[in-house]
Amino acid sequence: MSTDPETTENAEPGTPGAAAEDEAQESDATTEAAAEGGAPAAEGDGAGKSEESEAEAELAAQRVERDRIERRKAEKAGPLDSGAKLSGKAADLLAAVRAVESGQKPVATAFEDSEPAPRRPAPEPVRRPQPTQAVAPAAGPAPETVGAVGRVLADGGAPDTLAARAAAALGEDADEQLRADPWLLLRVGGVRPEQADGFARALLGADGRPDDERRGRALTGWLLEQAALAGHTALEMPALTAALAQRDVPDTEAAVQSAVTEGEALVFQDALDPTAPEPQAGEDGEEAEERPVRILIGLERYALAEESLADGLARLINSVPKQDGSAEDWEQAAAEAPGSTAELLRAVADHGLVLHTGGEASLAEPAALLRTAAGLGQRAWAATHTPGGRDRFAALRAGQGDEGREPAAGSVVTVAGLLSGAEGPGRAADGALDLDLLVVLDAPQLDVETGALLIESLPDGARLVLAGDPAVLWSAGPGRVFADLLGAGICPRIASRMPDPGPLGELVSGVGIGELQQVEAPGKEVVIVPVRDAGEAVHRTVQLVADSVPRAIGVTSEQTVVITPGHGGAAGTRALNAALKERLNPGPGRFGGFDPGDRIAYSPAPGRTVPGTVVKADTDGLHLSCAGTPVVVAKERVEQSVRHGWALTAHQAVGDRWPAAVVVLPGDAAQALSRPWVYTAFGRADRHLSVVHGVEQALPRAVAEVVAKPRTTRLPLLLATQAPAAG
């Protein structure tokens, strides 16, 4: 099982999510891995007030959700487990967790054999949080704290540019913490183990040894964070100890025990078959055989979010949908609808949770569902991953074409805008969203934290439809919510029978089943441009965007996106954007490398990328126009939050479509290709696709053989114990 971050460039082999080196260190490595360019949340100023408020409100809502989950955990009488008897090191770890949760610090005897607690029934779902007023952004660390941290960093030979981030990560006494435990520097995003080791040796001298307990504990937490960037919500014990061994930790199990003891990680015992009956003792008094389990180690924030998500999903599945409109009205609407649209309407009429799968053409079915629900008096809303997806679906829902797309008023929002309150119906007095039906499009992009916040925000009796294309790349954040639900079989799943039309639809559909087909493209819908090396790939890409596609297809360079596998390399986004800027919008780049008219990719929060353009720059910061919304990014945030955006990665582009797409496949990108990546990249084109092809047979091989990297999650087990499989 690979634990490398799916979105990290040049990850070090064999470690869970080693951050990229060299070029990736130009910015925060955690940022790079989280969303291939999704930078830390940046607050806008001035003209960007609306964007700033959305980001702040979203973060505030997430803090409330995390606080609620923590309170919920504190109310529990025992540890999070699945109820299987353990022995050996697994029992040691479980004993450590129990001691921590009881408020004690385990001593050596805490790691001796102990009997696990009996399985507890799933608790009743805790009600959703109460509505919160807009919360002012938390103030940064005090200057004196930053100064004190800077002095410690200087003593250890670390750059003082880390001071503010280290102070924010560790708190007011960050300087004292770092002197006592230099490896805490690993909690600062972008810091790598070898850098923390050097810092520790400089401060501790001969005492900064690889076998230091503090080092093993810090590396355990760092590896779990890196695993989260790769999409895992937890790691199996053997995978974690193997990764620790690669980092020269001599006693890997002791390092994990230390992290659990200090409350920096949680341990879970999950039955391999949760539906199997508990083993019974024999008649002669012999003990029953131990139930097969797997031991998982995870960070608290993701473990609790995943459990909260499972509770909320079980609440939806087991609740009776609110009947706005009689069953006869729903059935009449279904009888008048074609094919799988009728199936979707009938499923939504009777169930609180429904899954809908299909490609771009299948969006017509959720659009028909929204129109029907609104006609029956329901407060029906749809939420998409990106502003571009929102506007495209709004036009479809309103019955308009793609040309001159204008959003329909009121019923289509982004997920981020819905949760923050910047878009959508708002919240009722009890904190729930003021709606009856929610259709979440781009559902594969939901990570466990966003999913938990969304589900817990739904009122009792509401209906939820999760719709999306299961073949696209998964979420930037940890988890695979949509895929886990599809596999669990606990609610109706409606597969659309509306295929994407034309040569592009035929090509992408073939990729989805593992076949790279030659398609007839009489209107030059698909063009293959072979290249010999990365330099030629960059040259031909610029030529296509600036000349060939506008002349032959009639699609301007502003309507064309370039997609490439990574940020680094001779034909990555950095190199391509530099070449495209020189040709399409040359300028001195006086403000952080940007000029008015530059296309950009703005990341208001990790995992979110919004295309836009530069309007101007002044003392307030860099002024952008993103999906029609003015945004101002402060000067000190530009490097972290804004990239040039003529060329994107597939993760940045998912959820959006453009009239034309140029997909660049240089020879050094062969190892980065997979079926989901190719499917996502090719599927970003509406009318025309050019493939700058330099990987030869690696492309059909990737489509046929390289499927999505597995992610370790606990959601399937949690769902199996709380919601029965649908018959």
Buried (B, 14 or more C-beta within 10 A) or exposed (E): EBBBBBBBBBBBEEBBBBBBBEBBBBBBBBBBBBBBBBBBBBBBBBBBBEBBBBBBBBBBBBEBBBEBBEEBBEEEEBBBBBBBBBEEBBBBBBBBBBBBBEEEEBEEEBBEEBEBEEBBEBEEBBEBBEBBEEEEEEEEBEEEBBBBBBEBBEBBEBEBEBBBBBBBBBEEBBBBBBBEBBBBBBBBBBBBBEBBBBBBBBBBEEEBEEEBBBBBBBBBBBBBBBBBBBBBBBBBBEBBBBBBBBBEBEBBBBBBBBBBBBEBBBBBBBBEEBEEEEBEEEEEEEEEEEBEBBBBBBBBBBBBBBBBBBBBBBBBBEBEBBBBBEEEBBBBBBEEBEEBBBBBBBBBBEBBBBBBBBBBBBBBBBBBBBBBBBEBEBBBBBBBBBBBBBBBBBBBBBEBEEEEBEBBEEBBBBBBBBBBBBBBBEBEEEBBBEBBBBBBBBBBBBBBBBBBBBBBBBBBBBBBBBBBBBBBBBBBBBBBBBBBBBEBBBBBBBEBBBBBEBBBBBBBBBBBEBEBEEBEBEEBBBBEBEBEBBEBBBBBBBBBBBEBBBEEBEBEBBBBBBBBBBBBBBBBBBBBBBBBBEBBBEBEEEBBBBBEBBBBBBBBBBBBBBBBBBBBBEEBBBBBBBBEBBBBBBBEBBBBBBBBBBBBBBBBBBBBBBBBBBBBBBBBBBEBBBBBBBBBBBBBBBBBBBBBBBBEEBBBBBBBEBEBBEBBBBBBBBBBBBBEEEE
